[in-house]
Every structure is written in C-alpha cells, then in structure tokens.
Amino acid sequence: MSVLPSLITVLALILYFVTIVNVGRARAKYQIQPPQMTGNPNFECAVRVQQNTLEQLIIFLPAFWLFCLYVSPLWGAGVGALWVVGRALYAWGYYQAPEKRAPGFAIGSLSMMILVLGSLVGIILKLLDSGLF
C-alpha cells in the first residue's frame, strides 16, 4: 500500500492536535478556568472547532482507510487530503466568525460522503467478486 494514506492520517492528526492547542490558548487568553466550557464567544468557537473536528475524525479515519483498502490508496489519499483542507478551512472560518465555517464544512462533508459511500461500494464489489454473494 502507498505511504500516502499514512501521510494523510498524520496530517489529520496534526490538524486535530492544533485544534486542541487552540482551545488551550483560548482558555488562557480569555481566562476560562477548567472545567468551565463557556464564558467568552471566541473561546466557545475554539471549543466547537475542536469538538466538531473530533466528531468528524471518528468517522473519517475508518472510512478513509477502508476506501484506501477497497478502492484505491491514491484516490483515497486525494479525497483524504481534501477532507484535511476542508477541516482546516472550517476551523479558520469558524475562528473568524461561526457563519464563515460553511465552505470548509461543505468540503469536509462531501469528501467524507465520498469516502463512506466509496468504501461501501468497494466492499460490496469485493464480496461479489469473492463469491460470497
């Protein structure tokens, strides 16, 4: 298998780590003491970016690797890279103003749907090819 899927996985994890760091920075900047999760809208935006990225990552990683395994590591890496870019745009937009998150969310969601549906099709084709159906 190509090393590209591994690279995309590391980039996705780095992106998530950056969102974690940004929450910590916002917590210090706006003096939000743990376990408090509210208090300043900019802090709350940083938390939402981090939380939403985690929510997406839990779907992205298995769908991404299944796509790479059953469809194509090269195409999977391309779609996975698009997801990483979409999530970065989502974060950047959300940090500016919540209503600016939509383009990044759309890119990430579209690439996620491609990975999930592509994985399903690839698995079904593999099952049909194997004679199990």
PLY file of the C-alpha trace (Angstrom):
ply
format ascii 1.0
element vertex 133
property float x
property float y
property float z
element edge 132
property int vertex1
property int vertex2
end_header
0.00 0.00 0.00
1.15 3.53 -0.70
2.61 5.66 2.07
0.24 8.46 1.06
-2.63 7.23 3.28
-0.23 7.21 6.23
0.81 10.79 5.43
-2.82 11.93 5.23
-3.54 10.21 8.57
-0.66 12.06 10.22
-1.80 15.37 8.70
-5.34 14.79 10.02
-3.97 14.06 13.48
-1.74 17.15 13.38
-4.76 19.24 12.40
-6.69 17.83 15.35
-3.76 18.47 17.70
-3.68 22.10 16.52
-7.36 22.47 17.45
-6.56 21.12 20.93
-3.72 23.62 21.31
-6.02 26.43 20.14
-8.52 25.58 22.89
-5.75 25.76 25.47
-4.54 29.08 24.09
-8.08 30.48 24.08
-8.64 29.21 27.62
-5.57 31.13 28.79
-6.29 34.23 26.71
-9.90 34.58 27.90
-9.17 33.29 31.43
-11.63 30.40 31.28
-10.73 28.13 34.18
-11.26 24.35 33.91
-13.77 22.73 33.97
-15.67 25.77 32.69
-16.60 25.49 28.99
-18.38 28.80 28.45
-17.78 32.44 29.12
-16.33 34.03 26.02
-17.72 33.56 22.49
-14.22 33.26 20.98
-13.31 30.54 23.46
-16.58 28.75 22.71
-15.78 28.88 18.97
-12.39 27.27 19.62
-14.06 24.54 21.67
-16.66 23.90 18.95
-13.96 23.62 16.28
-12.07 21.10 18.40
-15.17 19.11 19.32
-16.58 19.06 15.80
-13.22 18.00 14.39
-13.13 15.11 16.88
-16.68 14.14 15.89
-15.67 14.11 12.22
-12.33 12.37 12.82
-14.07 9.36 14.35
-15.87 8.79 11.03
-13.08 9.97 8.75
-10.30 7.62 9.84
-12.07 4.27 9.36
-13.83 5.44 6.19
-10.55 6.75 4.81
-8.63 3.53 5.48
-11.45 1.32 4.18
-11.57 3.40 1.00
-7.80 3.07 0.60
-8.01 -0.68 1.16
-11.03 -1.50 -1.01
-10.95 1.24 -3.66
-7.58 2.92 -4.12
-4.84 4.26 -1.84
-4.05 7.01 -4.34
-7.64 8.18 -4.75
-8.19 7.74 -1.03
-5.20 9.95 -0.29
-6.56 12.60 -2.65
-10.01 12.59 -1.08
-8.46 12.41 2.38
-6.27 15.42 1.62
-9.40 17.26 0.52
-11.00 16.41 3.88
-7.97 17.79 5.76
-8.10 21.00 3.70
-11.85 21.27 4.28
-11.43 20.87 8.03
-8.65 23.47 8.09
-10.90 25.90 6.19
-13.75 25.07 8.56
-11.57 25.90 11.57
-10.16 29.06 10.02
-13.64 30.29 9.11
-15.12 29.41 12.50
-12.32 31.21 14.33
-13.18 34.37 12.36
-16.96 34.08 12.68
-19.20 31.00 13.03
-21.10 31.80 9.82
-17.83 31.56 7.85
-17.43 27.85 8.60
-19.81 26.68 5.86
-17.40 26.32 2.88
-14.95 24.22 4.88
-17.79 22.17 6.34
-19.16 21.53 2.85
-15.76 20.39 1.52
-15.20 18.13 4.52
-18.71 16.68 4.37
-18.55 15.97 0.64
-15.19 14.25 0.93
-16.48 12.25 3.92
-19.51 11.08 1.94
-17.23 10.01 -0.93
-15.08 8.01 1.47
-18.01 6.32 3.23
-20.00 5.50 0.09
-16.90 4.57 -1.88
-15.86 2.19 0.90
-19.29 0.58 0.90
-19.23 0.09 -2.88
-15.68 -1.26 -2.76
-16.55 -3.74 -0.01
-19.70 -4.91 -1.82
-17.76 -5.39 -5.06
-15.09 -7.37 -3.20
-17.80 -9.57 -1.64
-19.40 -10.17 -5.05
-16.01 -10.94 -6.57
-15.20 -13.40 -3.81
-18.33 -15.45 -4.46
-19.83 -14.87 -1.02
-22.94 -13.40 -2.65
0 1
1 2
2 3
3 4
4 5
5 6
6 7
7 8
8 9
9 10
10 11
11 12
12 13
13 14
14 15
15 16
16 17
17 18
18 19
19 20
20 21
21 22
22 23
23 24
24 25
25 26
26 27
27 28
28 29
29 30
30 31
31 32
32 33
33 34
34 35
35 36
36 37
37 38
38 39
39 40
40 41
41 42
42 43
43 44
44 45
45 46
46 47
47 48
48 49
49 50
50 51
51 52
52 53
53 54
54 55
55 56
56 57
57 58
58 59
59 60
60 61
61 62
62 63
63 64
64 65
65 66
66 67
67 68
68 69
69 70
70 71
71 72
72 73
73 74
74 75
75 76
76 77
77 78
78 79
79 80
80 81
81 82
82 83
83 84
84 85
85 86
86 87
87 88
88 89
89 90
90 91
91 92
92 93
93 94
94 95
95 96
96 97
97 98
98 99
99 100
100 101
101 102
102 103
103 104
104 105
105 106
106 107
107 108
108 109
109 110
110 111
111 112
112 113
113 114
114 115
115 116
116 117
117 118
118 119
119 120
120 121
121 122
122 123
123 124
124 125
125 126
126 127
127 128
128 129
129 130
130 131
131 132
